Amino acid sequence: MPLSPIPTAAHWSDVIAEAARTMFNGEARVMLPGTPGTYDPITDTVTGGTPPTVAQDWRPARAQHVGMPLETSDGNGWSTKRRFRFQWDLLPDDPIITKGMYVEYRGGKDPSLARFDYQVLSAVNSSHAALRTVEAMSELGISE
């Protein structure tokens, strides 16, 4: 849908949100990571720790990689990280999404996107936000 140079909606961000929703071809959710337990090598068991919890449940969304991958090599080996941008509807009762949380994504044309976890870098918008925009980073390692 082409955008009009003169918005017909009461607010220009409504026009942008409507157009952007046509690109939602998957779903995303935001998770709070759990805490690791203590591993006992003698009994081969883990005690304590907590599982990850859902901060914001599955919602129609889009995923887009942003820019070139960041590749580094040091004494520990080779590392590749890639930035991603996720967008979905911004609702009044949404939780605050902060660094340390992570995004899970499913759907879209590339099924491999569902295999990765994406660490939140930021999730702030302007005061005229049309959508929730989450910037994230992934090391592209397979998630559990």
JOFENWO-V942741 format. One record per backbone hydrogen bond with DSSP energy under -1.0 kcal/mol. CO is the residue of the C=O (numbers start at 1). NH is the residue of the N-H. Records with the same first field share a line. If there is no record, write none. Layout:
BEGIN
CO=NH ; NH
END
This chain:
BEGIN
11=14
12=16
13=17
14=18
15=19
16=20
17=21
20=23
21=24
25=108
26=61
27=106
28=59
29=104
30=55 ; 56
31=102
32=53
35=50
38=47
40=44 ; 45
45=40
47=38
53=32
56=30
59=28
61=26
62=87
64=85
70=81
72=79
74=77
77=74
79=72
81=70
82=138
83=66
84=136
85=64
86=134
87=62
88=132
91=94
98=101
101=120
102=31
103=118
104=29
106=27
110=113
111=114
112=115
113=116
115=143
118=103
119=137
122=135
126=129
132=88
134=86
135=121 ; 122
136=84
137=119
138=82
END
